[in-house]
Amino acid sequence: MEAEENDLSFEGADSDGQVEEHSQAEEQSEAEQHAEVSAAAEPQAAETPAEGAPKAEGYDTSSPRKWYIIHTYSGFENKVKESLQTRADAFGFADKIGQILIPTEEVVELRNGKKVTSKRLVYPGYVLVEMEMNDELWHAVKNTPRVTGFVGGGNSPVPLSADEVNQILYRQASSAERPRPKMTFEKNDPVRIVDGPFANFSGKVDEVNTERGTLRVMVTIFGRATPVELEFLQVEKG
């Protein structure tokens, strides 16, 4: 995904462009940011764990540690994770910090006729931290370089619910076995077919089946609009 903005970068990069993205993101209210991540984590019919599906480590309701969302400069998620781990050891709060998660998923696309799998961030600019919240730890995490603050709740951040956390963990685990198509489509999107017997034809999306990863595209053949069923990977937005 040339790499797209959503692709996961394990190196990180200190660029002015990324800082500008951060400035724009700060304009959102904390409530809106929390709603974005929480809404994306809500279970969907296509993502319901099936029998035999990979199992992610779940939410331990008995633990004093809860999951919180922190907002970071876009593109610095891995740097923030490393800094938090280093600061936890240096300042003596390692026992208050559990997992630090940068949700990613595997996506697949067609390049030169071949399926190529890559990773991308599920929530660019956000890091999930499992922690036993107190005032001292709140300040230590908030003052970590490239962290802009906690999402939701002001000085008293609201932790994610068990359902929200388990859904995020499941999405990450299941994508390794069943990568998602990199592209997404909506009805009436103009597309160009890049693979199969109708390659190089253009058409318009008539129906999207996200669960199956297929589209019904209306293609003009011999002067007539004809419905053709295609996989996401067989078309590109045109």
N, C-alpha and C positions, 0 to 999 in steps of 0.2 A: 504494500500500500504505500518512477519517483515516489518516497514515503509520504503518506498523508498525515494531517495534523493529529489524527486519532491514533496513529501507530505508536506502539510502545517503544520508547527510546531508553535503552539501558545505560546510556552514557550521560544523558542530560546535556544541555547546552546553555550557556549564559549569553543570551542575545537580547538586544533591545526590543525586538519584536515580541518576545515572550513576555517581557515586563509590561509592554503595552497591553497585551491580552489580559494580564492580571489586573491592570487598572480598570479595564472595561468590566471585568467580572466583579470588581468590588462595588460597582454601582447597584448590583442586585441586593435586595434586602436579605438578611439572614433567613427569614421565613421562606422566601422564594427559593433560596439555595437548598434548604432542607427539604422542601417540597419536591424539587427536581430529583434529588437522589432517592428520596423515599418513594416517589411515584414510580421511578424506574425499577425499584426493587420489588414492587408489588407483583405477586404471582400472576402469571398469564397462562391461559389454557395450554399453549404450546410448550410451556416450560415446566409443566407439572412432572415431578420425578416419577419415572416409570419403573416397573419392576426390573431389577438388574442394572439400573442406571448407576453411575459412579456416585459414591456418597462423600460429601464434604464434611469436615469437622463442624459440628453444630454449635448452637448457642447454649452455653451452660448457664441456666437460670439461677443456679445455686452459687455461682461465683460472684464475689463483690466487684469484679471487673465487668464493665459494660462497654459496648461499642459506641464510639463517637466518630463524627465526621470532622476532619479539619480541611480547611481550604488552603491551597498552595498556589504559588505561581505556576501557570501552565507550562509543562515541560520539565518541571523540577521535582516531580513526585518521588523519584528514586533518591535524589539528593536529600530530600526531606526525611525519607525513611532512614537513610544512613545517619543523618544528623541526630535524629531522635534516639537511635540505638546508641550512638556515641555519647550523647548527653546523658542518657539514662545511667550509663556506667559511671560517667565522670561526676555527676551530681547526686548519685546515690538513690535514684528512684527506679532502678531496674526491676525491683520486686513489685512495683505498682503498674508496670507496663507489661501487657501480654503480646498478642500478635499485632503486627503492623501490616496492613493489607492494602495493596494497590490492585484493585480488581482489574483483571484482564480477561480477554476471551480470544479464542482462536477463530480466525475468519479465513474464508477461502475465496479465491477469485481465479478467473481464467486468464492466463498470460501466454500468448503465442501457442494457443491450443492445449496448454497444460494447466492442471489445477495447481495453484500455489497457495500454501497456507502460511499465514503470518499472525502475529499477535497485535492486538490494539487495546488501548485503555477503554474500559467501560465508562468511567467517569473522569475524563481529563480534568486535572486541577483539583482533585479530591483524593484524600488518603483516609482510610479507616483505621482507627487505633482502638485496641482493647485496653482499657485502663481503669484503675480504681481512683475515681475522681476525687480531688480535694483542691483547696485554694492554691496550695504550693505547686501542685502538679499542673493545674490549669495555667498558671503563669509560666512554668518551665516549658510546656508544650507550645503555648502561644508565642513565646519569645524565641522559638527555634527559627534560625534563618530560613527565609523564603516561605514561612507560614504566615498567612494573613489573619488567621483566627479560627475559632470553632464555628460550625454551622448550626444555627438555631439556638435560641435561648439566651443570647447575650452573655452575661457573666455566669449564667447557670445553664450550660449546654444540655440539650435533651438527647438522651441516648437513643439509638435505633432500637426498634422492637425486635423480639426474637424472630418473628416472621420475616422482617426486612433483612436481617442478617443472614438467616438460613437461605433465603432466596438468592442473595448475592453470592454466597458460597457455592450454592448448587449451580448457579449459572456459570461460574468460573470453572467448576469441576466438569460439568457436562459438555462444555464447548471443546474440551480436549478430545473427546470421543466423537463428537458431532459438531464440527466447525460450522459457524454461521456464514451465510453468504456475506461478502463484504459490502455489496451494494444493497440498498433498500429501494423499493418502488411503491408508487401510489397510482391509483386509477387515473387514466388520461395522461400519464407520463409518456412523452415521445421516446422511443427506444430504437436502437439499431441491433439487428441480430448478427452475432459474431461467430456462431458455431452451429453446425447442423445443416440440413438440406436447404434451409431458408437463409443461409448466411448472406449478409449484405442487403437484405430486405429491411425496410424501415416500417414501423407501425406505431400503434398507440396501445398502451396497457388498458385492458378492459376489465381484468379481474386479477387480484393478488391472493395467493394462498401461502401465507407466511409459514404455516406449519409444515407444508410439503416442500416449500422453497420453489414454487412454480408460479408462472404467470400465464394468463390467457391474453394473447396479443392479437389485435385486429390488423391483418396485413392485406394489402391490396394485391390480388393475384388475378390476372386476366381481367382487370377492370372491376373486380368485385371484392368487397371487404370480406376476408376469410379469417375465422378465429384459428389461431395456432397456439397450442400449449407448449411452453418452453420452461426450462429451468432458469433460475436467476442467473446462473453462470453463462448462459447462452446469449445474454443480451447486455447491452450497455446503454446508458442514457444518451440519447441523441437529441 
